[in-house]
Amino acid sequence: MRWLAASACGPVLLLAAADGAGSAAQADLGATLACQALLDGFSDWLRDSADRDDWQSAAPVLLARVQATLDEQARRLQQPLREFACTLLGAALADDRALLLQIGDGAIILGSGDDYRVQFWPQAGEYANETYFVTDTGAAARLECVLLRETVVEIALLTDGLQWLALHYPSRQAHAPFFRPLFRALRAQTAAGEAVTLNAALAELLTGPAICTRTHDDKTLILATRRTAEPAAERVSADAATPSPLAPPVARTNPDSADDRNTSA
């Protein structure tokens, strides 16, 4: 996660999450680099786009930057690119617009009040538990992106370990009872910076038996809410950003599972 207090479009909150392929030898590193490259790409594009109004044109540029970063690392370590395979979810949130993008499973959820909708449904391959990665040859064709000309009030990014709990598959909708208590707790936060108590409680929840007995996949969760036109955010599996009057609280946890391959930066 990254907070840009000043850009050509005003304050912007950048979010990224990735889940490395369980079969990839460098899954953790690939996911870390993919998130970092996406955030760096967002930041550079916003810095250089003072005269551009079409944020959506940034999506393929950002994907290319992520792919180039992973390809460079694969060459440096003399390993196949597939060993760095990962999914990717990203969001850039300004006051009057939002750019959202995704490749692979996981989901991006938008909320207002106690109502939530799925922006991108998890991408699934031909077989069960199969998805797509940024390292795939046809990744550009799988890229889903949308530019919203609206103020995003609340947003959640989650990886595949939580999608069975957070999504209602028969109706292809967000499972509101999963999100409501989380966002209500987040809205109650008043201070910028890291919400230590709340973040610790979320980390305990995501690593506890109630959830871990139902899923062994990655359980990265990012939550952000806008209060009085100022965003607050909570994050699991995320590094802390520099606090500011508008910057969100942040948290990180890594569920202890041999199948987990994740990071978000």
C-alpha positions as CSV (number, residue, x, y, z in Angstrom):
1,M,0.0,0.0,0.0
2,R,1.1,3.5,-0.7
3,W,-0.3,6.9,0.1
4,L,0.4,9.8,-2.3
5,A,-0.5,13.0,-0.5
6,A,0.0,15.1,-3.6
7,S,-0.4,14.2,-7.3
8,A,-1.9,15.8,-10.4
9,C,-5.2,14.4,-9.3
10,G,-4.9,15.2,-5.6
11,P,-4.4,12.7,-2.8
12,V,-4.3,9.1,-4.1
13,L,-4.4,5.8,-2.2
14,L,-2.6,2.9,-4.0
15,L,-3.3,-0.7,-3.1
16,A,-1.8,-3.9,-4.4
17,A,-2.1,-7.6,-3.5
18,A,-0.6,-10.7,-5.0
19,D,-0.7,-14.4,-4.5
20,G,2.2,-16.5,-5.8
21,A,1.5,-19.8,-7.5
22,G,1.8,-22.7,-5.1
23,S,3.9,-24.6,-7.6
24,A,6.3,-21.8,-8.3
25,A,9.7,-22.0,-6.6
26,Q,10.0,-18.2,-6.3
27,A,6.3,-17.5,-5.6
28,D,7.0,-15.3,-2.5
29,L,9.6,-13.2,-4.3
30,G,7.5,-13.0,-7.5
31,A,4.4,-11.7,-5.5
32,T,6.6,-9.2,-3.6
33,L,8.2,-7.8,-6.8
34,A,4.8,-7.7,-8.6
35,C,3.2,-5.6,-5.9
36,Q,6.2,-3.3,-5.7
37,A,6.4,-2.9,-9.4
38,L,2.7,-2.1,-9.6
39,L,2.9,0.5,-6.9
40,D,6.0,2.1,-8.4
41,G,4.3,2.1,-11.8
42,F,1.2,3.8,-10.4
43,S,3.3,6.4,-8.6
44,D,5.4,7.2,-11.7
45,W,2.4,7.3,-14.0
46,L,0.5,9.7,-11.7
47,R,3.6,11.9,-11.5
48,D,4.0,12.0,-15.3
49,S,0.3,12.2,-16.2
50,A,-0.5,15.8,-15.3
51,D,-2.0,16.4,-18.7
52,R,-3.7,13.0,-19.1
53,D,-7.3,12.4,-18.0
54,D,-7.7,8.8,-19.1
55,W,-6.4,6.7,-16.2
56,Q,-7.5,3.5,-17.9
57,S,-4.8,3.8,-20.5
58,A,-2.3,3.2,-17.6
59,A,-3.5,-0.4,-17.0
60,P,-1.5,-2.1,-19.9
61,V,1.5,0.0,-19.1
62,L,1.4,-1.1,-15.5
63,L,1.1,-4.7,-16.4
64,A,4.0,-4.4,-18.8
65,R,6.1,-2.9,-15.9
66,V,5.2,-5.8,-13.6
67,Q,6.1,-8.4,-16.3
68,A,9.4,-6.7,-17.1
69,T,10.3,-6.6,-13.4
70,L,9.7,-10.3,-13.0
71,D,11.5,-11.2,-16.3
72,E,14.5,-9.2,-15.1
73,Q,14.6,-11.0,-11.8
74,A,14.2,-14.4,-13.5
75,R,17.2,-13.6,-15.8
76,R,19.2,-12.5,-12.8
77,L,18.6,-15.7,-10.9
78,Q,18.8,-17.8,-14.1
79,Q,15.4,-19.4,-13.5
80,P,12.3,-19.8,-15.7
81,L,9.8,-16.9,-15.6
82,R,7.1,-19.4,-14.5
83,E,8.9,-19.8,-11.1
84,F,7.8,-16.2,-10.3
85,A,4.1,-16.7,-11.3
86,C,1.5,-14.8,-9.3
87,T,-1.9,-13.3,-9.5
88,L,-2.3,-9.5,-9.1
89,L,-4.9,-7.1,-7.8
90,G,-4.5,-3.3,-7.8
91,A,-6.4,-0.1,-7.1
92,A,-5.7,3.6,-7.4
93,L,-8.2,5.7,-5.5
94,A,-8.6,9.4,-5.9
95,D,-11.4,11.7,-4.6
96,D,-13.3,11.6,-7.9
97,R,-12.1,8.4,-9.7
98,A,-10.7,4.9,-9.2
99,L,-8.7,2.6,-11.4
100,L,-9.1,-1.1,-10.6
101,L,-7.3,-4.0,-12.2
102,Q,-6.9,-7.8,-11.7
103,I,-5.3,-10.9,-13.2
104,G,-6.2,-14.2,-11.6
105,D,-8.3,-15.3,-8.7
106,G,-9.1,-13.3,-5.6
107,A,-11.5,-10.4,-5.8
108,I,-12.0,-6.6,-5.5
109,I,-15.1,-5.6,-3.6
110,L,-16.6,-2.1,-3.5
111,G,-19.0,-1.0,-0.7
112,S,-21.3,1.8,0.3
113,G,-23.0,1.7,3.7
114,D,-23.7,-2.0,4.3
115,D,-24.0,-2.9,0.6
116,Y,-21.1,-4.5,-1.2
117,R,-20.6,-5.5,-4.8
118,V,-17.9,-7.6,-6.6
119,Q,-16.1,-5.5,-9.2
120,F,-14.1,-8.5,-10.6
121,W,-15.1,-12.1,-10.1
122,P,-12.2,-14.5,-9.4
123,Q,-10.7,-15.7,-12.7
124,A,-10.8,-19.5,-13.0
125,G,-9.0,-21.8,-15.4
126,E,-10.3,-24.9,-17.1
127,Y,-9.8,-27.1,-14.1
128,A,-10.6,-26.7,-10.4
129,N,-8.2,-24.5,-8.4
130,E,-6.6,-23.3,-11.7
131,T,-6.2,-19.6,-12.4
132,Y,-4.1,-17.2,-14.5
133,F,-0.9,-15.3,-13.6
134,V,0.9,-12.1,-14.7
135,T,3.7,-14.3,-16.1
136,D,1.4,-16.1,-18.5
137,T,2.0,-15.5,-22.2
138,G,-1.6,-14.3,-22.7
139,A,-1.7,-12.2,-19.5
140,A,-2.5,-9.0,-21.3
141,A,-5.7,-10.6,-22.7
142,R,-6.7,-11.7,-19.2
143,L,-6.2,-8.3,-17.7
144,E,-9.5,-6.9,-16.3
145,C,-9.5,-3.2,-15.6
146,V,-12.1,-0.5,-15.1
147,L,-12.0,3.3,-14.5
148,L,-14.8,4.4,-12.2
149,R,-15.8,8.1,-12.4
150,E,-17.0,8.1,-8.8
151,T,-15.9,8.4,-5.2
152,V,-15.2,4.9,-3.9
153,V,-16.4,4.9,-0.3
154,E,-15.1,1.4,0.7
155,I,-13.0,-1.2,-0.9
156,A,-11.6,-4.6,-0.2
157,L,-8.9,-6.6,-2.0
158,L,-8.6,-10.3,-1.1
159,T,-6.7,-13.3,-2.3
160,D,-8.1,-16.7,-3.0
161,G,-8.0,-18.1,0.5
162,L,-10.8,-15.8,1.5
163,Q,-13.0,-15.8,-1.6
164,W,-14.9,-18.8,-0.4
165,L,-15.9,-16.9,2.8
166,A,-16.3,-13.5,1.3
167,L,-18.2,-14.3,-1.9
168,H,-21.6,-15.9,-2.4
169,Y,-21.0,-18.2,-5.4
170,P,-24.6,-19.1,-6.4
171,S,-25.5,-15.4,-6.8
172,R,-22.0,-14.2,-7.7
173,Q,-22.3,-11.5,-5.1
174,A,-20.3,-10.3,-2.1
175,H,-21.2,-12.0,1.1
176,A,-22.2,-8.9,3.1
177,P,-22.1,-10.6,6.5
178,F,-18.4,-11.2,6.0
179,F,-17.7,-7.5,5.3
180,R,-20.1,-5.6,7.5
181,P,-18.4,-6.2,10.9
182,L,-15.0,-5.6,9.4
183,F,-15.8,-2.3,7.9
184,R,-17.8,-1.2,10.9
185,A,-14.8,-1.8,13.1
186,L,-12.6,0.1,10.6
187,R,-14.9,3.1,10.5
188,A,-14.7,3.4,14.2
189,Q,-10.9,4.1,14.0
190,T,-10.1,7.7,14.5
191,A,-6.4,8.0,14.3
192,A,-4.2,7.9,11.2
193,G,-1.3,5.4,11.0
194,E,-1.4,1.8,12.2
195,A,-4.5,0.6,14.1
196,V,-2.5,-1.8,16.2
197,T,-5.3,-3.4,18.2
198,L,-7.7,-3.8,15.3
199,N,-5.0,-5.1,13.0
200,A,-3.9,-7.6,15.6
201,A,-7.5,-8.8,16.0
202,L,-7.8,-9.3,12.3
203,A,-4.6,-11.2,12.1
204,E,-5.7,-13.5,14.9
205,L,-9.0,-14.0,13.1
206,L,-7.4,-14.9,9.8
207,T,-4.9,-17.3,11.3
208,G,-7.4,-18.9,13.7
209,P,-9.0,-22.3,13.4
210,A,-12.4,-20.9,12.4
211,I,-10.9,-19.9,9.0
212,C,-7.8,-22.0,8.7
213,T,-9.9,-25.2,8.9
214,R,-11.8,-24.1,5.9
215,T,-9.0,-22.9,3.7
216,H,-5.2,-23.5,3.4
217,D,-4.7,-20.9,0.6
218,D,-3.4,-17.4,1.0
219,K,-5.5,-15.1,3.1
220,T,-4.4,-11.6,2.2
221,L,-7.0,-8.9,3.0
222,I,-6.9,-5.2,2.4
223,L,-9.7,-3.0,3.6
224,A,-10.1,0.8,3.1
225,T,-12.9,3.1,4.0
226,R,-13.4,6.8,3.4
227,R,-14.6,8.8,6.4
228,T,-15.6,12.5,6.0
229,A,-13.9,12.5,2.6
230,E,-10.8,11.1,4.2
231,P,-9.7,7.5,3.8
232,A,-8.8,5.0,6.5
233,A,-7.6,1.6,5.7
234,E,-6.8,-1.7,7.3
235,R,-4.5,-4.3,5.8
236,V,-3.6,-7.9,6.4
237,S,-0.4,-9.1,4.7
238,A,0.7,-5.5,4.1
239,D,3.6,-3.3,4.9
240,A,2.9,0.0,6.7
241,A,2.8,3.2,4.8
242,T,4.1,6.6,6.1
243,P,1.3,8.0,8.3
244,S,-0.3,11.3,7.4
245,P,-3.6,13.0,8.3
246,L,-5.3,11.1,5.5
247,A,-3.1,7.9,5.6
248,P,-4.7,4.6,6.6
249,P,-4.1,2.3,9.5
250,V,-2.2,-0.8,8.3
251,A,-1.6,-4.4,9.5
252,R,0.2,-7.5,8.3
253,T,0.0,-11.2,8.9
254,N,1.2,-14.3,7.1
255,P,-0.9,-17.4,7.7
256,D,1.4,-20.3,8.4
257,S,0.7,-22.7,5.6
258,A,3.0,-24.6,3.3
259,D,0.5,-23.8,0.5
260,D,0.6,-20.1,1.0
261,R,2.5,-17.9,-1.4
262,N,1.7,-14.3,-0.9
263,T,2.6,-10.8,-0.3
264,S,1.3,-7.3,-0.9
265,A,3.3,-4.2,-0.8
